[in-house]
């Protein structure tokens, strides 16, 4: 997986679907499709799409500084729910481009949307979402979303012209 969310990437070979993805999502990663991700029906297994979402989610969490637990505060993210809508099958060989963005921030959680574009097809292959909750791992319960995380989300989404 490669984090390619910087604007210095060339745009010559991008399909319209990939251009829209890069314009609308502040976090974009590329992921080469592996032969082993295909199933008996000769397309990428549905469960693998959640791994693609996870790749973009982790890159987003790293960018906003919320992946690692701090030594002082044992609050970090925990995935509360996730969902997907499959649009078209993906097959090897291909590279998928995955976008992640935050659409809502609450007291103790935030909601993300994901989009996967097949580079070989130049089309959206899947869309999905997830809810991440701030979780106090020492106490074993949810916690308020740290202010620095809230500010980092706002800054990152602001760079992309989003929320």
C-alpha positions as CSV (number, residue, x, y, z in Angstrom):
1,X,0.0,0.0,0.0
2,X,1.3,3.4,-0.9
3,X,0.0,6.7,0.6
4,X,-0.3,9.0,-2.4
5,X,-2.5,11.7,-1.0
6,X,0.0,14.5,-1.8
7,X,-1.0,16.8,-4.6
8,X,2.4,16.3,-6.3
9,X,1.3,13.1,-8.1
10,X,1.0,13.3,-11.9
11,X,-2.6,13.2,-13.3
12,X,-2.0,12.2,-16.9
13,X,-3.2,8.5,-16.7
14,X,-6.0,9.0,-14.2
15,X,-9.6,8.1,-15.2
16,X,-12.4,10.5,-14.4
17,X,-13.3,8.2,-11.4
18,X,-9.8,8.5,-10.0
19,X,-9.7,12.2,-10.5
20,X,-12.9,12.6,-8.6
21,X,-11.6,10.4,-5.8
22,X,-8.4,12.4,-5.5
23,X,-10.4,15.7,-5.4
24,X,-13.0,14.5,-2.9
25,X,-10.9,12.4,-0.4
26,X,-8.0,13.9,1.6
27,X,-6.4,10.4,2.1
28,X,-5.7,8.3,-1.0
29,X,-3.7,5.1,-1.1
30,X,-2.8,2.7,-3.9
31,X,-2.9,-1.0,-3.4
32,X,-1.8,-3.6,-6.0
33,X,-4.2,-6.5,-6.3
34,X,-2.6,-9.8,-5.4
35,X,-3.5,-13.1,-7.1
36,X,-4.2,-14.6,-3.7
37,X,-7.0,-12.1,-3.1
38,X,-9.1,-13.7,-5.8
39,X,-11.6,-16.4,-4.9
40,X,-13.2,-19.4,-6.6
41,X,-15.3,-17.1,-8.7
42,X,-12.2,-15.4,-10.2
43,X,-12.6,-12.0,-8.7
44,X,-11.3,-10.3,-5.5
45,X,-13.2,-11.8,-2.5
46,X,-15.7,-9.5,-0.9
47,X,-13.9,-9.6,2.5
48,X,-10.7,-8.3,0.9
49,X,-12.5,-5.0,0.2
50,X,-12.5,-4.4,4.0
51,X,-8.8,-4.9,4.0
52,X,-8.5,-2.2,1.3
53,X,-10.8,0.1,3.5
54,X,-8.5,-0.7,6.5
55,X,-5.4,0.4,4.5
56,X,-6.9,3.8,3.9
57,X,-8.3,4.1,7.4
58,X,-4.9,3.3,9.0
59,X,-3.1,5.8,6.7
60,X,-5.8,8.4,7.7
61,X,-5.3,7.6,11.4
62,X,-1.5,7.9,11.1
63,X,-1.9,11.3,9.3
64,X,-4.0,12.7,12.1
65,X,-1.9,11.2,14.9
66,X,-4.5,8.9,16.3
67,X,-3.1,5.4,15.5
68,X,-0.6,5.2,18.3
69,X,-1.6,5.3,22.0
70,X,0.4,7.9,23.9
71,X,2.3,6.9,27.1
72,X,0.2,9.4,29.2
73,X,-3.2,8.7,27.7
74,X,-4.3,5.2,26.7
75,X,-7.0,6.5,24.3
76,X,-7.0,5.3,20.7
77,X,-9.4,4.4,18.0
78,X,-11.5,1.3,17.8
79,X,-13.7,0.3,14.9
80,X,-17.3,0.2,16.0
81,X,-19.0,-0.6,12.7
82,X,-18.3,-0.9,9.0
83,X,-20.2,-1.6,5.8
84,X,-19.6,-1.9,2.1
85,X,-21.5,-1.6,-1.2
86,X,-19.9,-3.5,-4.0
87,X,-20.3,-1.9,-7.5
88,X,-18.2,-4.1,-9.8
89,X,-15.8,-7.1,-9.5
90,X,-12.1,-6.5,-9.4
91,X,-9.7,-9.1,-10.9
92,X,-5.9,-9.6,-10.9
93,X,-3.9,-7.8,-12.3
94,X,-5.1,-4.4,-11.2
95,X,-4.3,-1.6,-8.7
96,X,-7.0,-0.2,-6.6
97,X,-7.0,3.4,-5.4
98,X,-8.7,3.9,-2.1
99,X,-9.9,7.1,-0.6
100,X,-10.9,7.9,3.0
101,X,-12.6,10.9,4.4
102,X,-14.4,11.9,7.6
103,X,-18.0,12.9,7.1
104,X,-19.1,13.5,10.8
105,X,-17.4,14.1,14.1
106,X,-19.2,13.4,17.4
107,X,-18.4,13.7,21.0
108,X,-16.6,10.4,21.2
109,X,-16.5,9.2,17.5
110,X,-16.2,10.0,13.9
111,X,-17.6,8.5,10.7
112,X,-15.6,7.8,7.6
113,X,-16.5,7.1,4.0
114,X,-14.3,5.0,1.7
115,X,-14.3,4.7,-2.1
116,X,-12.3,2.1,-4.1
117,X,-11.5,2.8,-7.8
118,X,-10.2,0.0,-10.1
119,X,-7.4,1.5,-12.1
120,X,-7.8,-1.2,-14.8
121,X,-11.5,-0.4,-15.2
122,X,-11.4,3.3,-14.5
123,X,-14.5,2.9,-12.4
124,X,-15.7,2.8,-8.8
125,X,-15.5,-0.8,-7.6
126,X,-16.9,-0.3,-4.1
127,X,-17.9,2.3,-1.5
128,X,-18.2,1.9,2.2
129,X,-18.0,3.5,5.6
130,X,-17.1,3.0,9.2
131,X,-17.5,4.5,12.6
132,X,-14.5,4.8,14.8
133,X,-14.9,5.4,18.5
134,X,-12.3,6.9,20.9
135,X,-11.6,4.1,23.3
136,X,-9.8,4.2,26.6
137,X,-7.9,0.9,26.5
138,X,-6.7,1.1,30.1
139,X,-10.3,1.6,31.5
140,X,-12.0,-0.6,28.8
141,X,-14.6,1.9,27.8
142,X,-15.2,4.7,25.2
143,X,-13.8,8.1,25.9
144,X,-14.2,11.7,24.5
145,X,-12.4,12.2,21.2
146,X,-9.1,13.9,22.0
147,X,-9.1,17.6,21.0
148,X,-5.8,17.2,19.0
149,X,-7.5,14.5,16.9
150,X,-10.6,16.7,16.3
151,X,-8.4,19.5,15.2
152,X,-6.2,17.3,13.0
153,X,-9.4,15.9,11.2
154,X,-10.6,19.4,10.7
155,X,-7.3,20.5,9.2
156,X,-7.0,17.5,6.9
157,X,-10.5,17.7,5.7
158,X,-10.1,21.5,5.2
159,X,-7.1,20.8,3.0
160,X,-9.3,18.7,0.7
161,X,-12.1,21.2,0.8
162,X,-14.3,18.8,2.8
163,X,-16.0,19.0,6.2
